[in-house]
Amino acid sequence: MSVAPTEHEVAQRDWYDSDSSRTNWAEVIDTSISASDAVLSVFDMATERWVQRPWRVVRERAIEIASWIDATRGGRTTGAAIGLVGDPGPDLVAAVHAAWLSGSAVSILPGPVRGADDARWAVATAARFAGVGVDIVLGSGSQLEALTAVDCALHIDHVDLVGVGIDTDGFRPVGLVGDAAAILQGTAGSTGDPKTAVLTAEAVATNTAALVDRLRLDAAEDIGLSWLPLYHDMGLTFLVAGMSTGIPLWLAPNSAFAASPFRWPQWLTDSGATVTAAPNFAYDIVGRYGTLLEGADLSRLRVALSGGEPIDPDAFDRFLDRAAAVGFDPAAATPAYGMAESVCAVTVPAPGEGARYDQVTVGGDDGTTIERRYPLLGEPLEGMEIRVVPADVAVPAIEGRDVGAVEIRGTSMMAGYLGHPLIEPGTWFPTGDLGYLVDGRLVICGRTKEIVIVAGRNLFPVEIERAAAGVDGVRRGGVVAVSRGSGRPGLVIVAETRTTGDAVAQMRSAVMSAVASDCGVVPTDVVFVDPGSVPRTTSGKLRRLATRDLVESGAWS
């Protein structure tokens, strides 16, 4: 017996079949959430409870905020962007859609990191918003309070209060079409200065549609759950994919996960989520402390994306083994690759493929070899292409594999970096990553600027860092391997630890032994620093070049 498609399913199908260059991105979201019977659930840190709003109520709130934006601007269509800060409450989510309804791009910036001076952060953030063309900033909590104290031309207001009860009868949405900017996305800046990628309505629409299609998101069956920050491309794309399909969506602040990582499995259990996403370190934490999974039920998960940072096969396998005991299907594991410059996703395996690895032999110029496993990160999404070209640096040789510089192009690409020349459509974009292809599936080995050279050998730093991180007392995710060129040249390992006293010397010896055994090189030095000392981007990625600069300067001598 055939079943007629619902209004929501028809809306999704019509969008996917349309010409993306003419797609009004605000209309895509509006059509989806207005036709959805599902609910947005947001975790409130203050009350430790989930605040729930039907998508249709979120839409009504978005129209109120968009009407307020128009009134605040005096009816001018200035082309300015809307800035957002703070935890992802229902009103902040509504404000994302409100920005697009008003014909504005959205820029979401992170709050102050631990130990930062709030007032100084606020001055820098206000300047950054102004620098990317924001005229209105909406937010909540302490971040908004700090920004409000800054003397600047920005209109800064409380997202939960603006537009409440405003007359929306005369509001006419502008929306975003084609090459109009939809998202001003900050890049990680892990190997250079952070920039702002200008993501057009067409790019956001095509990347979202391709990701939804690859993951086979179904409004009638799927439930999404994410604690990824909205200022990060993966966190924002998770939200956008949920909005574009109208699925039930559960969002928690990144700070709630950081305070207690094992809330994540419990949230997955309570929500009955079928789709989630996280970087490698989160799966690593769950795998290392798997006994704490007792009582969780991960049997409904069919997609568990891992992206945003290199994937450690051993750590990921440990997660798969521990999670299987509470119902997790290993076929749901989905290691993927993406970057802010392509909206988010570039390559993603099809659901059900699971985690697959390429077992290879990495050779050195001195004839030594090391066996390694690298995750297969899937094939390119619809509309995207990928190629590997000769790198402009010497790279480790992998038997039977042509390792080179990874370049991408396609329908999801940014228009360019703000303040820089536009990128011509069809231009190959150098990602800065090193890798190769296996049956059309991407493998990433490292980054061109981060290759470690020791005694004439070229090494991927992540391999050295994983060996060092396996030593008891070393903080996983807080290890950086760099080549020191001045002073006493050679391999230096910087590792975060809480260990003190006589045990430090034993740990240093253990780190040197682990690296020598696993990687065939002996570090010149091992530098131990306090947890949180290693430079990171706002999304938590290690900044190896900044770490090398600190080593070279003698800051940790």
One Martini backbone bead per residue (centre of mass of N, CA, C, O) as a GRO file, in nm:
protein
  557
    1MET     BB    1   0.094   0.037   0.025
    2SER     BB    2   0.061   0.359  -0.035
    3VAL     BB    3   0.203   0.671   0.087
    4ALA     BB    4   0.153   0.983   0.138
    5PRO     BB    5   0.317   1.256   0.151
    6THR     BB    6   0.409   1.490   0.340
    7GLU     BB    7   0.450   1.820   0.361
    8HIS     BB    8   0.743   1.794   0.456
    9GLU     BB    9   0.848   1.596   0.236
   10VAL     BB   10   0.786   1.779  -0.003
   11ALA     BB   11   0.967   2.015   0.081
   12GLN     BB   12   1.231   1.858   0.072
   13ARG     BB   13   1.218   1.754  -0.223
   14ASP     BB   14   1.199   2.032  -0.363
   15TRP     BB   15   1.468   2.137  -0.266
   16TYR     BB   16   1.659   1.912  -0.384
   17ASP     BB   17   1.544   1.969  -0.693
   18SER     BB   18   1.661   2.242  -0.697
   19ASP     BB   19   1.810   2.542  -0.765
   20SER     BB   20   2.050   2.670  -0.560
   21SER     BB   21   2.081   2.963  -0.689
   22ARG     BB   22   1.750   3.011  -0.614
   23THR     BB   23   1.763   2.958  -0.323
   24ASN     BB   24   1.592   3.038  -0.032
   25TRP     BB   25   1.722   2.988   0.269
   26ALA     BB   26   1.500   3.095   0.458
   27GLU     BB   27   1.271   2.929   0.322
   28VAL     BB   28   1.372   2.651   0.389
   29ILE     BB   29   1.351   2.678   0.696
   30ASP     BB   30   1.059   2.779   0.716
   31THR     BB   31   0.921   2.538   0.583
   32SER     BB   32   1.023   2.320   0.777
   33ILE     BB   33   0.936   2.434   1.069
   34SER     BB   34   0.630   2.487   0.992
   35ALA     BB   35   0.584   2.160   0.918
   36SER     BB   36   0.669   2.078   1.200
   37ASP     BB   37   0.610   1.857   1.498
   38ALA     BB   38   0.860   1.918   1.638
   39VAL     BB   39   1.131   1.951   1.886
   40LEU     BB   40   1.315   2.179   2.078
   41SER     BB   41   1.600   2.097   2.287
   42VAL     BB   42   1.741   2.273   2.575
   43PHE     BB   43   2.008   2.303   2.785
   44ASP     BB   44   2.001   2.422   3.120
   45MET     BB   45   2.242   2.506   3.346
   46ALA     BB   46   2.086   2.633   3.588
   47THR     BB   47   1.854   2.381   3.603
   48GLU     BB   48   1.915   2.104   3.460
   49ARG     BB   49   1.719   2.143   3.204
   50TRP     BB   50   1.485   2.097   2.952
   51VAL     BB   51   1.403   2.312   2.693
   52GLN     BB   52   1.089   2.337   2.517
   53ARG     BB   53   1.023   2.381   2.153
   54PRO     BB   54   0.849   2.415   1.900
   55TRP     BB   55   0.930   2.489   1.585
   56ARG     BB   56   0.691   2.686   1.543
   57VAL     BB   57   0.774   2.871   1.782
   58VAL     BB   58   1.053   2.942   1.678
   59ARG     BB   59   0.947   3.085   1.427
   60GLU     BB   60   0.785   3.306   1.568
   61ARG     BB   61   1.033   3.422   1.712
   62ALA     BB   62   1.193   3.491   1.455
   63ILE     BB   63   0.990   3.701   1.350
   64GLU     BB   64   1.017   3.893   1.585
   65ILE     BB   65   1.323   3.945   1.557
   66ALA     BB   66   1.314   4.041   1.262
   67SER     BB   67   1.127   4.281   1.316
   68TRP     BB   68   1.322   4.420   1.512
   69ILE     BB   69   1.554   4.456   1.318
   70ASP     BB   70   1.405   4.640   1.123
   71ALA     BB   71   1.334   4.860   1.334
   72THR     BB   72   1.628   4.919   1.427
   73ARG     BB   73   1.714   4.993   1.119
   74GLY     BB   74   1.472   5.153   0.982
   75GLY     BB   75   1.437   4.962   0.713
   76ARG     BB   76   1.719   4.892   0.647
   77THR     BB   77   1.931   4.740   0.388
   78THR     BB   78   2.269   4.711   0.470
   79GLY     BB   79   2.427   4.418   0.490
   80ALA     BB   80   2.443   4.347   0.765
   81ALA     BB   81   2.522   4.168   1.050
   82ILE     BB   82   2.463   3.908   1.289
   83GLY     BB   83   2.541   3.873   1.626
   84LEU     BB   84   2.649   3.592   1.841
   85VAL     BB   85   2.609   3.494   2.192
   86GLY     BB   86   2.620   3.210   2.375
   87ASP     BB   87   2.400   2.998   2.464
   88PRO     BB   88   2.170   2.756   2.312
   89GLY     BB   89   1.889   2.885   2.306
   90PRO     BB   90   1.587   2.924   2.162
   91ASP     BB   91   1.642   3.229   2.085
   92LEU     BB   92   1.912   3.186   1.941
   93VAL     BB   93   1.804   3.001   1.724
   94ALA     BB   94   1.596   3.206   1.619
   95ALA     BB   95   1.816   3.422   1.540
   96VAL     BB   96   1.932   3.276   1.302
   97HIS     BB   97   1.674   3.289   1.130
   98ALA     BB   98   1.627   3.596   1.155
   99ALA     BB   99   1.868   3.685   0.995
  100TRP     BB  100   1.776   3.554   0.726
  101LEU     BB  101   1.500   3.695   0.703
  102SER     BB  102   1.660   3.988   0.699
  103GLY     BB  103   1.919   3.942   0.505
  104SER     BB  104   2.141   3.814   0.702
  105ALA     BB  105   2.419   3.743   0.832
  106VAL     BB  106   2.599   3.516   1.048
  107SER     BB  107   2.781   3.567   1.366
  108ILE     BB  108   2.972   3.338   1.571
  109LEU     BB  109   3.118   3.375   1.893
  110PRO     BB  110   3.325   3.313   2.136
  111GLY     BB  111   3.401   3.288   2.443
  112PRO     BB  112   3.581   3.287   2.708
  113VAL     BB  113   3.843   3.146   2.826
  114ARG     BB  114   4.007   3.002   3.055
  115GLY     BB  115   4.152   3.283   3.232
  116ALA     BB  116   4.020   3.513   3.110
  117ASP     BB  117   3.947   3.843   3.049
  118ASP     BB  118   3.638   3.964   3.006
  119ALA     BB  119   3.691   4.259   2.920
  120ARG     BB  120   3.897   4.194   2.700
  121TRP     BB  121   3.722   4.008   2.536
  122ALA     BB  122   3.498   4.216   2.471
  123VAL     BB  123   3.668   4.413   2.307
  124ALA     BB  124   3.764   4.207   2.093
  125THR     BB  125   3.478   4.112   2.001
  126ALA     BB  126   3.363   4.381   1.912
  127ALA     BB  127   3.583   4.428   1.697
  128ARG     BB  128   3.525   4.172   1.535
  129PHE     BB  129   3.237   4.230   1.459
  130ALA     BB  130   3.291   4.501   1.318
  131GLY     BB  131   3.501   4.377   1.109
  132VAL     BB  132   3.252   4.189   0.968
  133GLY     BB  133   2.971   4.378   0.973
  134VAL     BB  134   2.838   4.422   1.242
  135ASP     BB  135   2.543   4.583   1.416
  136ILE     BB  136   2.416   4.330   1.575
  137VAL     BB  137   2.398   4.199   1.914
  138LEU     BB  138   2.314   3.875   2.046
  139GLY     BB  139   2.234   3.752   2.388
  140SER     BB  140   2.369   3.603   2.697
  141GLY     BB  141   2.472   3.648   2.994
  142SER     BB  142   2.801   3.721   3.065
  143GLN     BB  143   2.874   3.797   2.777
  144LEU     BB  144   2.671   4.027   2.742
  145GLU     BB  145   2.757   4.196   2.982
  146ALA     BB  146   3.045   4.253   2.880
  147LEU     BB  147   2.963   4.386   2.608
  148THR     BB  148   2.785   4.620   2.722
  149ALA     BB  149   3.050   4.769   2.850
  150VAL     BB  150   3.121   4.851   2.569
  151ASP     BB  151   3.250   5.111   2.373
  152CYS     BB  152   3.026   5.114   2.096
  153ALA     BB  153   2.834   5.087   1.784
  154LEU     BB  154   2.689   4.858   1.881
  155HIS     BB  155   2.398   4.665   1.904
  156ILE     BB  156   2.322   4.547   2.231
  157ASP     BB  157   2.127   4.248   2.320
  158HIS     BB  158   1.865   4.055   2.441
  159VAL     BB  159   1.741   3.768   2.301
  160ASP     BB  160   1.488   3.718   2.507
  161LEU     BB  161   1.357   4.028   2.456
  162VAL     BB  162   1.350   4.087   2.171
  163GLY     BB  163   1.030   4.136   2.020
  164VAL     BB  164   0.832   4.099   2.234
  165GLY     BB  165   0.510   4.151   2.102
  166ILE     BB  166   0.546   4.230   1.827
  167ASP     BB  167   0.441   4.348   1.529
  168THR     BB  168   0.418   4.111   1.238
  169ASP     BB  169   0.222   4.183   0.998
  170GLY     BB  170   0.444   4.367   0.823
  171PHE     BB  171   0.629   4.139   0.769
  172ARG     BB  172   0.900   4.092   0.519
  173PRO     BB  173   1.091   3.872   0.394
  174VAL     BB  174   1.402   3.848   0.237
  175GLY     BB  175   1.649   3.679   0.248
  176LEU     BB  176   1.861   3.425   0.071
  177VAL     BB  177   2.055   3.435  -0.238
  178GLY     BB  178   2.310   3.275  -0.357
  179ASP     BB  179   2.582   3.512  -0.304
  180ALA     BB  180   2.476   3.559  -0.037
  181ALA     BB  181   2.551   3.602   0.280
  182ALA     BB  182   2.504   3.368   0.564
  183ILE     BB  183   2.806   3.306   0.673
  184LEU     BB  184   3.051   3.403   0.924
  185GLN     BB  185   3.334   3.198   0.943
  186GLY     BB  186   3.548   3.097   1.161
  187THR     BB  187   3.865   2.991   1.168
  188ALA     BB  188   4.096   2.809   1.340
  189GLY     BB  189   4.415   2.869   1.314
  190SER     BB  190   4.631   2.622   1.361
  191THR     BB  191   4.854   2.742   1.115
  192GLY     BB  192   4.735   3.041   1.159
  193ASP     BB  193   4.550   3.295   1.091
  194PRO     BB  194   4.253   3.388   1.152
  195LYS     BB  195   3.955   3.371   0.959
  196THR     BB  196   3.682   3.471   0.733
  197ALA     BB  197   3.429   3.290   0.601
  198VAL     BB  198   3.232   3.323   0.310
  199LEU     BB  199   2.901   3.201   0.317
  200THR     BB  200   2.672   3.118   0.106
  201ALA     BB  201   2.358   3.029   0.038
  202GLU     BB  202   2.437   2.813  -0.169
  203ALA     BB  203   2.649   2.662  -0.001
  204VAL     BB  204   2.468   2.592   0.241
  205ALA     BB  205   2.249   2.442   0.083
  206THR     BB  206   2.430   2.221  -0.054
  207ASN     BB  207   2.568   2.104   0.197
  208THR     BB  208   2.314   2.030   0.352
  209ALA     BB  209   2.180   1.849   0.140
  210ALA     BB  210   2.419   1.648   0.110
  211LEU     BB  211   2.425   1.557   0.407
  212VAL     BB  212   2.135   1.463   0.435
  213ASP     BB  213   2.159   1.254   0.210
  214ARG     BB  214   2.400   1.083   0.319
  215LEU     BB  215   2.248   1.036   0.611
  216ARG     BB  216   1.938   1.004   0.579
  217LEU     BB  217   1.747   1.213   0.682
  218ASP     BB  218   1.447   1.170   0.892
  219ALA     BB  219   1.173   1.323   1.025
  220ALA     BB  220   1.023   1.046   1.121
  221GLU     BB  221   1.302   0.905   1.270
  222ASP     BB  222   1.490   1.131   1.361
  223ILE     BB  223   1.744   1.224   1.617
  224GLY     BB  224   1.918   1.499   1.749
  225LEU     BB  225   2.256   1.539   1.910
  226SER     BB  226   2.426   1.833   2.061
  227TRP     BB  227   2.743   2.004   2.205
  228LEU     BB  228   2.833   2.182   1.994
  229PRO     BB  229   2.946   2.471   1.904
  230LEU     BB  230   2.812   2.731   1.705
  231TYR     BB  231   3.099   2.860   1.621
  232HIS     BB  232   3.126   2.592   1.491
  233ASP     BB  233   3.081   2.431   1.199
  234MET     BB  234   2.965   2.161   1.315
  235GLY     BB  235   2.753   2.282   1.506
  236LEU     BB  236   2.595   2.456   1.300
  237THR     BB  237   2.534   2.227   1.094
  238PHE     BB  238   2.368   2.054   1.281
  239LEU     BB  239   2.147   2.260   1.317
  240VAL     BB  240   2.079   2.314   1.016
  241ALA     BB  241   2.001   2.023   0.945
  242GLY     BB  242   1.767   2.011   1.149
  243MET     BB  243   1.604   2.251   1.036
  244SER     BB  244   1.582   2.149   0.730
  245THR     BB  245   1.409   1.881   0.847
  246GLY     BB  246   1.258   1.894   1.137
  247ILE     BB  247   1.386   1.754   1.360
  248PRO     BB  248   1.449   1.641   1.648
  249LEU     BB  249   1.632   1.863   1.881
  250TRP     BB  250   1.935   1.842   2.079
  251LEU     BB  251   2.082   2.097   2.293
  252ALA     BB  252   2.411   2.162   2.426
  253PRO     BB  253   2.642   2.298   2.594
  254ASN     BB  254   2.977   2.273   2.597
  255SER     BB  255   3.007   2.322   2.908
  256ALA     BB  256   2.842   2.070   2.996
  257PHE     BB  257   3.038   1.864   2.886
  258ALA     BB  258   3.303   1.962   3.021
  259ALA     BB  259   3.196   1.914   3.317
  260SER     BB  260   3.040   1.628   3.197
  261PRO     BB  261   3.089   1.390   2.962
  262PHE     BB  262   2.868   1.165   3.070
  263ARG     BB  263   2.618   1.313   2.966
  264TRP     BB  264   2.607   1.228   2.675
  265PRO     BB  265   2.502   0.931   2.701
  266GLN     BB  266   2.253   1.022   2.861
  267TRP     BB  267   2.128   1.202   2.644
  268LEU     BB  268   2.102   0.978   2.434
  269THR     BB  269   1.909   0.812   2.603
  270ASP     BB  270   1.680   1.022   2.666
  271SER     BB  271   1.631   1.102   2.349
  272GLY     BB  272   1.685   0.874   2.129
  273ALA     BB  273   1.916   0.911   1.948
  274THR     BB  274   2.045   0.878   1.597
  275VAL     BB  275   2.223   1.154   1.600
  276THR     BB  276   2.574   1.241   1.616
  277ALA     BB  277   2.858   1.458   1.733
  278ALA     BB  278   3.230   1.449   1.743
  279PRO     BB  279   3.528   1.452   1.851
  280ASN     BB  280   3.774   1.235   1.930
  281PHE     BB  281   3.808   1.301   2.239
  282ALA     BB  282   3.522   1.209   2.327
  283TYR     BB  283   3.551   0.911   2.252
  284ASP     BB  284   3.798   0.866   2.428
  285ILE     BB  285   3.671   0.916   2.703
  286VAL     BB  286   3.457   0.693   2.686
  287GLY     BB  287   3.658   0.459   2.640
  288ARG     BB  288   3.840   0.493   2.903
  289TYR     BB  289   3.542   0.517   3.081
  290GLY     BB  290   3.330   0.274   3.021
  291THR     BB  291   3.205   0.202   3.303
  292LEU     BB  292   3.016   0.471   3.293
  293LEU     BB  293   2.793   0.343   3.087
  294GLU     BB  294   2.620   0.241   3.287
  295GLY     BB  295   2.274   0.269   3.178
  296ALA     BB  296   2.309   0.301   2.894
  297ASP     BB  297   2.146   0.372   2.555
  298LEU     BB  298   2.279   0.319   2.207
  299SER     BB  299   2.076   0.164   2.001
  300ARG     BB  300   1.965   0.415   1.813
  301LEU     BB  301   2.223   0.465   1.685
  302ARG     BB  302   2.331   0.538   1.329
  303VAL     BB  303   2.500   0.818   1.385
  304ALA     BB  304   2.863   0.882   1.453
  305LEU     BB  305   3.033   1.149   1.429
  306SER     BB  306   3.380   1.215   1.328
  307GLY     BB  307   3.540   1.536   1.383
  308GLY     BB  308   3.783   1.821   1.372
  309GLU     BB  309   3.997   1.580   1.413
  310PRO     BB  310   4.207   1.351   1.454
  311ILE     BB  311   4.192   0.998   1.429
  312ASP     BB  312   4.220   0.746   1.670
  313PRO     BB  313   4.198   0.418   1.624
  314ASP     BB  314   4.237   0.305   1.911
  315ALA     BB  315   4.036   0.492   2.056
  316PHE     BB  316   3.790   0.427   1.877
  317ASP     BB  317   3.786   0.121   1.930
  318ARG     BB  318   3.740   0.146   2.232
  319PHE     BB  319   3.469   0.276   2.209
  320LEU     BB  320   3.326   0.053   2.047
  321ASP     BB  321   3.361  -0.166   2.261
  322ARG     BB  322   3.218  -0.023   2.501
  323ALA     BB  323   2.947   0.063   2.352
  324ALA     BB  324   2.842  -0.224   2.274
  325ALA     BB  325   2.744  -0.293   2.574
  326VAL     BB  326   2.505  -0.046   2.513
  327GLY     BB  327   2.411  -0.097   2.186
  328PHE     BB  328   2.624  -0.016   1.993
  329ASP     BB  329   2.669   0.023   1.649
  330PRO     BB  330   2.953   0.010   1.461
  331ALA     BB  331   2.810   0.111   1.189
  332ALA     BB  332   2.768   0.416   1.306
  333ALA     BB  333   3.041   0.489   1.243
  334THR     BB  334   3.157   0.837   1.126
  335PRO     BB  335   3.427   0.924   0.966
  336ALA     BB  336   3.522   1.262   0.888
  337TYR     BB  337   3.550   1.553   0.655
  338GLY     BB  338   3.634   1.907   0.715
  339MET     BB  339   3.555   2.269   0.665
  340ALA     BB  340   3.482   2.599   0.679
  341GLU     BB  341   3.534   2.658   0.363
  342SER     BB  342   3.287   2.418   0.318
  343VAL     BB  343   3.111   2.483   0.579
  344CYS     BB  344   3.203   2.153   0.628
  345ALA     BB  345   3.151   1.906   0.457
  346VAL     BB  346   3.325   1.666   0.232
  347THR     BB  347   3.356   1.380   0.377
  348VAL     BB  348   3.125   1.086   0.391
  349PRO     BB  349   3.004   0.818   0.499
  350ALA     BB  350   2.790   0.582   0.479
  351PRO     BB  351   2.559   0.443   0.636
  352GLY     BB  352   2.710   0.138   0.779
  353GLU     BB  353   3.026   0.129   0.736
  354GLY     BB  354   3.196   0.240   0.940
  355ALA     BB  355   3.505   0.178   1.067
  356ARG     BB  356   3.784   0.232   0.848
  357TYR     BB  357   4.112   0.101   0.755
  358ASP     BB  358   4.452   0.176   0.664
  359GLN     BB  359   4.709  -0.048   0.622
  360VAL     BB  360   5.048   0.064   0.671
  361THR     BB  361   5.381   0.158   0.549
  362VAL     BB  362   5.622   0.355   0.705
  363GLY     BB  363   5.900   0.521   0.570
  364GLY     BB  364   6.247   0.577   0.592
  365ASP     BB  365   6.557   0.690   0.489
  366ASP     BB  366   6.697   0.458   0.689
  367GLY     BB  367   6.487   0.193   0.648
  368THR     BB  368   6.266   0.234   0.830
  369THR     BB  369   5.959   0.096   0.979
  370ILE     BB  370   5.595   0.158   1.009
  371GLU     BB  371   5.294   0.064   1.141
  372ARG     BB  372   4.972   0.183   1.014
  373ARG     BB  373   4.658   0.356   1.084
  374TYR     BB  374   4.395   0.488   0.868
  375PRO     BB  375   4.121   0.656   0.820
  376LEU     BB  376   3.830   0.636   0.641
  377LEU     BB  377   3.644   0.941   0.521
  378GLY     BB  378   3.522   0.902   0.258
  379GLU     BB  379   3.327   1.048   0.025
  380PRO     BB  380   3.225   1.287  -0.153
  381LEU     BB  381   3.002   1.503  -0.179
  382GLU     BB  382   2.773   1.641  -0.344
  383GLY     BB  383   2.961   1.873  -0.550
  384MET     BB  384   3.237   1.742  -0.469
  385GLU     BB  385   3.598   1.764  -0.487
  386ILE     BB  386   3.907   1.559  -0.497
  387ARG     BB  387   4.269   1.600  -0.455
  388VAL     BB  388   4.615   1.489  -0.518
  389VAL     BB  389   4.918   1.662  -0.478
  390PRO     BB  390   5.212   1.772  -0.479
  391ALA     BB  391   5.416   1.861  -0.235
  392ASP     BB  392   5.616   2.138  -0.084
  393VAL     BB  393   5.696   1.894   0.098
  394ALA     BB  394   5.834   1.661   0.278
  395VAL     BB  395   5.718   1.324   0.297
  396PRO     BB  396   5.619   1.048   0.408
  397ALA     BB  397   5.654   0.720   0.317
  398ILE     BB  398   5.399   0.513   0.157
  399GLU     BB  399   5.327   0.214   0.074
  400GLY     BB  400   5.125   0.233  -0.214
  401ARG     BB  401   5.115   0.557  -0.171
  402ASP     BB  402   5.002   0.889  -0.271
  403VAL     BB  403   5.135   1.144  -0.112
  404GLY     BB  404   4.971   1.467  -0.049
  405ALA     BB  405   4.804   1.742  -0.137
  406VAL     BB  406   4.493   1.864  -0.044
  407GLU     BB  407   4.217   1.926  -0.267
  408ILE     BB  408   3.928   2.147  -0.324
  409ARG     BB  409   3.590   2.149  -0.474
  410GLY     BB  410   3.270   2.331  -0.513
  411THR     BB  411   2.943   2.406  -0.394
  412SER     BB  412   3.057   2.458  -0.077
  413MET     BB  413   3.224   2.696  -0.126
  414MET     BB  414   3.357   2.970  -0.063
  415ALA     BB  415   3.404   3.299  -0.170
  416GLY     BB  416   3.594   3.380   0.076
  417TYR     BB  417   3.783   3.595   0.245
  418LEU     BB  418   3.754   3.843   0.438
  419GLY     BB  419   3.936   4.095   0.265
  420HIS     BB  420   3.962   3.911   0.017
  421PRO     BB  421   3.976   3.767  -0.259
  422LEU     BB  422   3.796   3.609  -0.464
  423ILE     BB  423   3.684   3.289  -0.556
  424GLU     BB  424   3.682   3.108  -0.818
  425PRO     BB  425   3.493   2.904  -0.965
  426GLY     BB  426   3.668   2.587  -0.963
  427THR     BB  427   3.880   2.627  -0.762
  428TRP     BB  428   4.147   2.501  -0.614
  429PHE     BB  429   4.177   2.415  -0.267
  430PRO     BB  430   4.410   2.443  -0.018
  431THR     BB  431   4.400   2.276   0.294
  432GLY     BB  432   4.693   2.170   0.432
  433ASP     BB  433   4.668   1.874   0.377
  434LEU     BB  434   4.763   1.533   0.412
  435GLY     BB  435   4.723   1.264   0.160
  436TYR     BB  436   4.489   1.009   0.031
  437LEU     BB  437   4.357   0.756  -0.190
  438VAL     BB  438   4.089   0.497  -0.150
  439ASP     BB  439   3.857   0.432  -0.354
  440GLY     BB  440   3.774   0.754  -0.313
  441ARG     BB  441   3.889   0.765  -0.026
  442LEU     BB  442   3.984   0.950   0.241
  443VAL     BB  443   4.318   1.030   0.367
  444ILE     BB  444   4.467   1.155   0.668
  445CYS     BB  445   4.799   1.249   0.805
  446GLY     BB  446   4.834   1.577   0.783
  447ARG     BB  447   5.036   1.877   0.777
  448THR     BB  448   5.246   2.072   0.600
  449LYS     BB  449   5.344   2.270   0.854
  450GLU     BB  450   5.390   1.997   1.069
  451ILE     BB  451   5.631   1.864   0.991
  452VAL     BB  452   5.868   1.641   1.125
  453ILE     BB  453   6.227   1.683   1.157
  454VAL     BB  454   6.450   1.393   1.205
  455ALA     BB  455   6.739   1.313   1.093
  456GLY     BB  456   6.590   1.337   0.792
  457ARG     BB  457   6.308   1.276   0.898
  458ASN     BB  458   5.964   1.240   0.813
  459LEU     BB  459   5.694   1.337   1.035
  460PHE     BB  460   5.401   1.279   1.192
  461PRO     BB  461   5.297   1.419   1.483
  462VAL     BB  462   5.054   1.239   1.572
  463GLU     BB  463   5.221   0.981   1.623
  464ILE     BB  464   5.393   1.089   1.855
  465GLU     BB  465   5.160   1.189   2.039
  466ARG     BB  466   5.029   0.912   2.088
  467ALA     BB  467   5.265   0.780   2.229
  468ALA     BB  468   5.290   0.986   2.464
  469ALA     BB  469   4.981   0.966   2.563
  470GLY     BB  470   5.018   0.660   2.678
  471VAL     BB  471   5.132   0.780   2.926
  472ASP     BB  472   5.118   0.797   3.244
  473GLY     BB  473   5.002   1.138   3.317
  474VAL     BB  474   4.933   1.212   3.040
  475ARG     BB  475   4.751   1.439   2.859
  476ARG     BB  476   4.515   1.390   2.656
  477GLY     BB  477   4.527   1.639   2.408
  478GLY     BB  478   4.830   1.762   2.542
  479VAL     BB  479   5.017   1.701   2.276
  480VAL     BB  480   5.336   1.817   2.127
  481ALA     BB  481   5.516   1.795   1.818
  482VAL     BB  482   5.846   1.934   1.748
  483SER     BB  483   6.080   2.127   1.569
  484ARG     BB  484   6.399   2.228   1.664
  485GLY     BB  485   6.628   2.476   1.520
  486SER     BB  486   6.734   2.588   1.788
  487GLY     BB  487   6.995   2.544   1.989
  488ARG     BB  488   6.864   2.224   2.037
  489PRO     BB  489   6.819   2.031   1.802
  490GLY     BB  490   6.498   1.869   1.748
  491LEU     BB  491   6.285   1.674   1.926
  492VAL     BB  492   5.986   1.806   2.079
  493ILE     BB  493   5.794   1.748   2.377
  494VAL     BB  494   5.473   1.863   2.470
  495ALA     BB  495   5.325   1.809   2.803
  496GLU     BB  496   5.052   1.757   2.988
  497THR     BB  497   5.051   1.779   3.359
  498ARG     BB  498   5.019   1.692   3.723
  499THR     BB  499   5.289   1.605   3.769
  500THR     BB  500   5.529   1.575   4.040
  501GLY     BB  501   5.844   1.560   4.115
  502ASP     BB  502   6.002   1.256   4.086
  503ALA     BB  503   5.795   1.151   3.859
  504VAL     BB  504   5.894   1.320   3.614
  505ALA     BB  505   6.146   1.161   3.530
  506GLN     BB  506   5.996   0.896   3.470
  507MET     BB  507   5.809   1.014   3.254
  508ARG     BB  508   6.022   1.109   3.057
  509SER     BB  509   6.137   0.826   3.004
  510ALA     BB  510   5.868   0.702   2.902
  511VAL     BB  511   5.825   0.887   2.659
  512MET     BB  512   6.091   0.825   2.510
  513SER     BB  513   6.038   0.521   2.486
  514ALA     BB  514   5.767   0.527   2.332
  515VAL     BB  515   5.869   0.683   2.084
  516ALA     BB  516   6.102   0.495   2.008
  517SER     BB  517   5.924   0.238   1.971
  518ASP     BB  518   5.691   0.355   1.770
  519CYS     BB  519   5.888   0.574   1.577
  520GLY     BB  520   6.220   0.563   1.578
  521VAL     BB  521   6.263   0.809   1.786
  522VAL     BB  522   6.453   1.053   1.976
  523PRO     BB  523   6.408   1.279   2.193
  524THR     BB  524   6.559   1.569   2.303
  525ASP     BB  525   6.284   1.663   2.449
  526VAL     BB  526   6.077   1.703   2.753
  527VAL     BB  527   5.792   1.909   2.814
  528PHE     BB  528   5.632   2.013   3.105
  529VAL     BB  529   5.292   2.118   3.159
  530ASP     BB  530   5.019   2.260   3.234
  531PRO     BB  531   4.704   2.243   3.216
  532GLY     BB  532   4.623   2.455   2.934
  533SER     BB  533   4.907   2.560   2.798
  534VAL     BB  534   4.847   2.470   2.529
  535PRO     BB  535   4.782   2.587   2.237
  536ARG     BB  536   4.454   2.692   2.116
  537THR     BB  537   4.174   2.694   1.976
  538THR     BB  538   3.837   2.761   2.016
  539SER     BB  539   3.787   2.439   1.929
  540GLY     BB  540   4.065   2.277   2.053
  541LYS     BB  541   4.299   2.295   1.875
  542LEU     BB  542   4.614   2.247   1.808
  543ARG     BB  543   4.900   2.478   1.815
  544ARG     BB  544   5.196   2.402   1.684
  545LEU     BB  545   5.335   2.668   1.597
  546ALA     BB  546   5.297   2.815   1.868
  547THR     BB  547   5.453   2.603   2.030
  548ARG     BB  548   5.721   2.631   1.884
  549ASP     BB  549   5.765   2.928   1.959
  550LEU     BB  550   5.787   2.874   2.265
  551VAL     BB  551   6.028   2.688   2.249
  552GLU     BB  552   6.222   2.882   2.098
  553SER     BB  553   6.197   3.117   2.327
  554GLY     BB  554   6.204   2.969   2.625
  555ALA     BB  555   5.933   2.968   2.799
  556TRP     BB  556   5.992   2.639   2.900
  557SER     BB  557   6.290   2.621   3.038
   0.00000   0.00000   0.00000
